[in-house]
Amino acid sequence: MGTLKRNQIHKIGFLVTGLVFWLLMTACTTSSSSKKEKDPNSEPPEKIVDLDLDKIKERGYITAIMDNSSTGLFIYRGNTMGYEYELLKAFAKSQGLELRINVTPSLEEGFRKLNAGEGDVLAYNLTVTKDRKKRIAFTHYHNLVKMVLIQRKPDNWRKMKLHEIEKQLIRNPVELIGKEVVVRHHSSYFDRLQNLSNEIGDDIIIIEDSPEVETEAIIRKVAEGEIDFTVAEEDIALVNSTYYPNLDIRTAVSFPTQIAWGVRKNGDQLLSALNAWIIEMRRTSEYYTIYNKYFKSRKASLKRTQSEYYSLGGGKLSPYDSLIKRSAAELEWDWRLLAAQIYKESRFDPNAESWAGAVGLLQLLPTTAEEYNVTMLEDPVQNLYAGTQHIKWLQSYFSDVIIDPLERVKFILAAYNVGHGHVMDAIRLTEKYDGNPQLWEDVKEYLLKKSNSNYFNDPVVQFGYCRGIEPVTYVTTILSIFKNYKILFPEGLEVEAESPVPSENI
């Protein structure tokens, strides 16, 4: 019996050992499989749309993916500005392209949009890194900057001596051990701080903010005492230290890094064109004028940030926003469209006067204003009233001429600039030469041709010669300004569905 029991025990032990071995192997296999699923290198690569410069030129515009920041894109006193924006605009012009903007706060979303074809250039004051090179192609750098630690000076720093302030600030990165540093999500700052942790031999506590929070918003959190530290490129830090004098930005955490734009990895033509342009641009005085305007002119930066007409702070377009909104409501227009027209006419200067004698916000001629019993054209209220009444008259005039309300607004703007008679001449010419008289794209070509005697002497033309480039440029410019206003001032006027100008479609 004892021997039998021992044999049974041996068998049971063998079975248990086998079962344990099997369970361990299964667990290892499952764990390995799980790790493979989580390994980003095992995931299929991003699908990249086939859209290079030749196709971009065919469609006539290039789209830049940007953030709304003091170095990227903003509006000040009605003018669209920004270091990245001005450079991109200059490049687009060199290629004969219209520049369009896709504002995207999230870096990760920006990468996705680029490869999906929702934008053509990624422009975020972007640091070149090896990991990012796996996803996109980088242009030649347009700037070289180091990363710096952004920290707050002591509360009573204005009353302290310099050496007393220095004692309370971090100057050696080793002092960051155990400190929390909040950085932009999916940014190169995170990688840099990880490397810095390895270099100093201990842990810096690195926290990524939410994906939609931009670098400048995190810098503001430091200035306001919500967090203690963040990291940014020195050029961005310099601009923001102008806004927040209680910030210190003198501690470097990296060597100079390349700042460049990103394009799709299969965009060889676009990459080649951008590289050639950037290298040439950096040799010109124009580049340094643009650079100094945003990074070296501290007084101008401070003036902007203290203005209520700054899209990153004050949130107003002009001193006349409330008047413009009331007039736009009467026209059933998005108020930002009317604001764009006023900016084009006078840059919101009620005392502006043209060489032809047009006066005020909407640049009215005295003869036009008298039709609406207005004589004080420098008065913003009276000027906007007369201008609004004139636009209403044009709306009525073209209501039966142009069927599509989205197209009609372009004809109205052109007529405001050059007179409805010249626009009607162009419509008749378009119809005579088998174009589509309902489409502004067709009609504007014949408005341009009205400076040619073969066309302004045509029997269907009633108003003779016209320098058509002016109304055509007028319409294009206003609609471009309007698009930028919609991007950076998203709170548009609520309008009825049958409004002649639904803002989301223009």
Buried (B, 14 or more C-beta within 10 A) or exposed (E): EEEEEEEEEEEEEEEEEEEEEEEEEEEEEEEEEEEEEEEEEEEEEBEBBEBBBEBBBEEEEBBBBBBBBBBBBBBBBBEBBBBBBBBBBBBBEEBEBBBBBBBBBBBEBBBBBBBBBBBBBBBBBBBBBEEBEEBBBBBBBBBEBBBBBBBBBBEEBEEBEEEEBEEBBBEEBEEBEEBEBBBBBBBBBBBBBEEBBEEBEEEBBBBBBEEEBBBBBBBBBBBEEEBBBBBBBBBBBBBBBBBBEBBBBEBBBBEBBBBBBBBBBBBEBBBEBBBEBBEEBBEEEEBEEBBEBBBEBEEBBBEBBEEEBBBBBBEBBBEBBEBBBBBBBBBBBBBBBBBBBBBBBBEBBBEBBEEEEBBBBBBBEEEBBEEBEBEEBBBBBBBBBBBBBBBBBBBEBBEEBBEEBEBBBBBBBBBBBBBBBBBBBBBBBBBBBEBEBBBBEBBBBBBBBBBEEEBBEBEBBEBEBBEBEEBBEBBBBBBBBBBBBBBBBEEBBEBEEEBBBBBEEB
